Amino acid sequence: MSDEQGVFSQYSSSVQFSADEAIRDLSRGLAGYLRAVAEAIGVPPEGTTFEISDTATAYLALARRWPGRPGRDLMLVWGERTGWVVSVETDPGEQPMVVARLGGNDPVPEPQTVARFVTEALTSQTSAPARPAAAIEANRARLAEGLIRYASKV
């Protein structure tokens, strides 16, 4: 192995370790944040899930119903670029039905803010206007800063 290959190999593995470490920390923070939001809304842990891949996302199954679709399940979904959205659970072939979107540029609003948003969304008779979601700037460092305080709650 040439010196150049050895240096690249060492650099490569340290970068991989840092990336793995960052994803682990982000995962711990998101798990704690999701747990805090779920507690604020009254969703049990088994009604939640999250994933971190090219984007970070989370899902909470809501037990409450929406007056606009009383026979359908509701979900609260979070994405690092889209924020929190209450939607009607649909079949894979159906168009998603958004009930409400939590506005703002904060990718990690306080759990009580999310809980108030859900309560307000579920008491409304109408769905959110058909408009594209305002994108939150994708910034993993900012996201990690917002989630780190929840990491110890896992």
One Martini backbone bead per residue (centre of mass of N, CA, C, O) as a GRO file, in nm:
protein
  154
    1MET     BB    1   0.098   0.036   0.023
    2SER     BB    2   0.070   0.351  -0.008
    3ASP     BB    3   0.087   0.643   0.156
    4GLU     BB    4  -0.167   0.762   0.032
    5GLN     BB    5  -0.357   0.523   0.097
    6GLY     BB    6  -0.314   0.525   0.406
    7VAL     BB    7  -0.419   0.810   0.457
    8PHE     BB    8  -0.698   0.769   0.330
    9SER     BB    9  -0.785   0.538   0.513
   10GLN     BB   10  -0.766   0.694   0.780
   11TYR     BB   11  -0.953   0.925   0.705
   12SER     BB   12  -1.199   0.760   0.628
   13SER     BB   13  -1.243   0.623   0.908
   14SER     BB   14  -1.276   0.890   1.071
   15VAL     BB   15  -1.518   0.994   0.916
   16GLN     BB   16  -1.702   0.755   0.970
   17PHE     BB   17  -1.701   0.777   1.274
   18SER     BB   18  -1.819   1.063   1.288
   19ALA     BB   19  -2.080   0.998   1.136
   20ASP     BB   20  -2.179   0.778   1.329
   21GLU     BB   21  -2.179   0.959   1.580
   22ALA     BB   22  -2.378   1.171   1.473
   23ILE     BB   23  -2.614   0.977   1.425
   24ARG     BB   24  -2.635   0.877   1.714
   25ASP     BB   25  -2.694   1.155   1.840
   26LEU     BB   26  -2.940   1.221   1.666
   27SER     BB   27  -3.102   0.972   1.753
   28ARG     BB   28  -3.116   1.036   2.055
   29GLY     BB   29  -3.252   1.313   2.023
   30LEU     BB   30  -3.503   1.219   1.863
   31ALA     BB   31  -3.607   1.018   2.069
   32GLY     BB   32  -3.649   1.226   2.298
   33TYR     BB   33  -3.834   1.419   2.143
   34LEU     BB   34  -4.054   1.217   2.071
   35ARG     BB   35  -4.122   1.146   2.362
   36ALA     BB   36  -4.205   1.436   2.450
   37VAL     BB   37  -4.432   1.469   2.243
   38ALA     BB   38  -4.595   1.218   2.316
   39GLU     BB   39  -4.651   1.304   2.610
   40ALA     BB   40  -4.797   1.577   2.539
   41ILE     BB   41  -5.027   1.409   2.368
   42GLY     BB   42  -5.068   1.088   2.451
   43VAL     BB   43  -4.852   0.890   2.327
   44PRO     BB   44  -4.739   0.594   2.304
   45PRO     BB   45  -4.445   0.445   2.224
   46GLU     BB   46  -4.586   0.233   2.018
   47GLY     BB   47  -4.684   0.508   1.840
   48THR     BB   48  -4.373   0.524   1.751
   49THR     BB   49  -4.136   0.662   1.505
   50PHE     BB   50  -3.802   0.655   1.345
   51GLU     BB   51  -3.570   0.815   1.099
   52ILE     BB   52  -3.227   0.801   0.967
   53SER     BB   53  -3.107   0.942   0.671
   54ASP     BB   54  -3.122   1.177   0.446
   55THR     BB   55  -3.356   1.202   0.652
   56ALA     BB   56  -3.551   1.312   0.917
   57THR     BB   57  -3.809   1.111   1.081
   58ALA     BB   58  -4.154   1.105   1.214
   59TYR     BB   59  -4.406   0.907   1.406
   60LEU     BB   60  -4.757   0.945   1.510
   61ALA     BB   61  -5.023   0.791   1.655
   62LEU     BB   62  -5.351   0.894   1.663
   63ALA     BB   63  -5.642   0.855   1.865
   64ARG     BB   64  -5.770   1.079   1.750
   65ARG     BB   65  -6.018   1.257   1.582
   66TRP     BB   66  -6.153   1.404   1.288
   67PRO     BB   67  -6.434   1.562   1.186
   68GLY     BB   68  -6.372   1.538   0.867
   69ARG     BB   69  -6.270   1.212   0.946
   70PRO     BB   70  -6.401   0.997   1.171
   71GLY     BB   71  -6.309   0.702   1.023
   72ARG     BB   72  -6.007   0.801   1.048
   73ASP     BB   73  -5.689   0.799   1.085
   74LEU     BB   74  -5.419   0.960   1.254
   75MET     BB   75  -5.122   1.165   1.194
   76LEU     BB   76  -4.793   1.252   1.310
   77VAL     BB   77  -4.553   1.430   1.119
   78TRP     BB   78  -4.192   1.445   1.085
   79GLY     BB   79  -3.955   1.677   0.931
   80GLU     BB   80  -3.663   1.847   0.887
   81ARG     BB   81  -3.807   2.010   0.623
   82THR     BB   82  -4.139   2.022   0.729
   83GLY     BB   83  -4.216   1.934   0.996
   84TRP     BB   84  -4.532   1.947   1.126
   85VAL     BB   85  -4.801   1.698   1.051
   86VAL     BB   86  -5.141   1.658   1.002
   87SER     BB   87  -5.291   1.341   0.903
   88VAL     BB   88  -5.450   1.126   0.708
   89GLU     BB   89  -5.486   0.809   0.681
   90THR     BB   90  -5.379   0.626   0.397
   91ASP     BB   91  -5.365   0.472   0.125
   92PRO     BB   92  -5.119   0.424  -0.101
   93GLY     BB   93  -5.313   0.536  -0.354
   94GLU     BB   94  -5.364   0.785  -0.197
   95GLN     BB   95  -5.404   1.095  -0.121
   96PRO     BB   96  -5.296   1.306   0.087
   97MET     BB   97  -5.438   1.443   0.403
   98VAL     BB   98  -5.413   1.754   0.516
   99VAL     BB   99  -5.489   1.927   0.810
  100ALA     BB  100  -5.197   2.035   0.928
  101ARG     BB  101  -4.947   2.295   0.975
  102LEU     BB  102  -4.653   2.382   1.128
  103GLY     BB  103  -4.516   2.664   1.150
  104GLY     BB  104  -4.204   2.774   1.069
  105ASN     BB  105  -3.830   2.741   1.126
  106ASP     BB  106  -3.844   2.529   1.348
  107PRO     BB  107  -3.745   2.194   1.373
  108VAL     BB  108  -3.774   2.218   1.721
  109PRO     BB  109  -4.031   2.240   1.877
  110GLU     BB  110  -4.193   2.248   2.142
  111PRO     BB  111  -4.395   2.011   2.270
  112GLN     BB  112  -4.628   2.211   2.356
  113THR     BB  113  -4.661   2.333   2.074
  114VAL     BB  114  -4.743   2.070   1.937
  115ALA     BB  115  -4.989   2.009   2.115
  116ARG     BB  116  -5.151   2.263   2.041
  117PHE     BB  117  -5.160   2.211   1.741
  118VAL     BB  118  -5.317   1.946   1.754
  119THR     BB  119  -5.566   2.049   1.900
  120GLU     BB  120  -5.642   2.261   1.687
  121ALA     BB  121  -5.661   2.067   1.443
  122LEU     BB  122  -5.888   1.871   1.580
  123THR     BB  123  -6.111   2.120   1.603
  124SER     BB  124  -6.123   2.139   1.313
  125GLN     BB  125  -6.326   2.115   1.009
  126THR     BB  126  -6.078   2.186   0.832
  127SER     BB  127  -5.843   2.179   0.608
  128ALA     BB  128  -5.571   2.244   0.472
  129PRO     BB  129  -5.449   2.415   0.245
  130ALA     BB  130  -5.350   2.380  -0.078
  131ARG     BB  131  -5.003   2.357  -0.015
  132PRO     BB  132  -4.696   2.389   0.003
  133ALA     BB  133  -4.441   2.325   0.187
  134ALA     BB  134  -4.239   2.486   0.390
  135ALA     BB  135  -3.914   2.495   0.395
  136ILE     BB  136  -3.665   2.381   0.589
  137GLU     BB  137  -3.360   2.425   0.651
  138ALA     BB  138  -3.105   2.215   0.583
  139ASN     BB  139  -2.948   2.149   0.913
  140ARG     BB  140  -2.783   1.936   1.106
  141ALA     BB  141  -2.657   2.119   1.318
  142ARG     BB  142  -2.921   2.259   1.407
  143LEU     BB  143  -3.070   2.003   1.475
  144ALA     BB  144  -2.875   1.897   1.690
  145GLU     BB  145  -2.904   2.141   1.879
  146GLY     BB  146  -3.217   2.094   1.928
  147LEU     BB  147  -3.181   1.777   2.032
  148ILE     BB  148  -2.965   1.742   2.262
  149ARG     BB  149  -3.155   1.795   2.518
  150TYR     BB  150  -3.306   1.501   2.461
  151ALA     BB  151  -3.090   1.270   2.490
  152SER     BB  152  -3.121   1.218   2.812
  153LYS     BB  153  -3.436   1.101   2.773
  154VAL     BB  154  -3.363   0.789   2.678
   0.00000   0.00000   0.00000
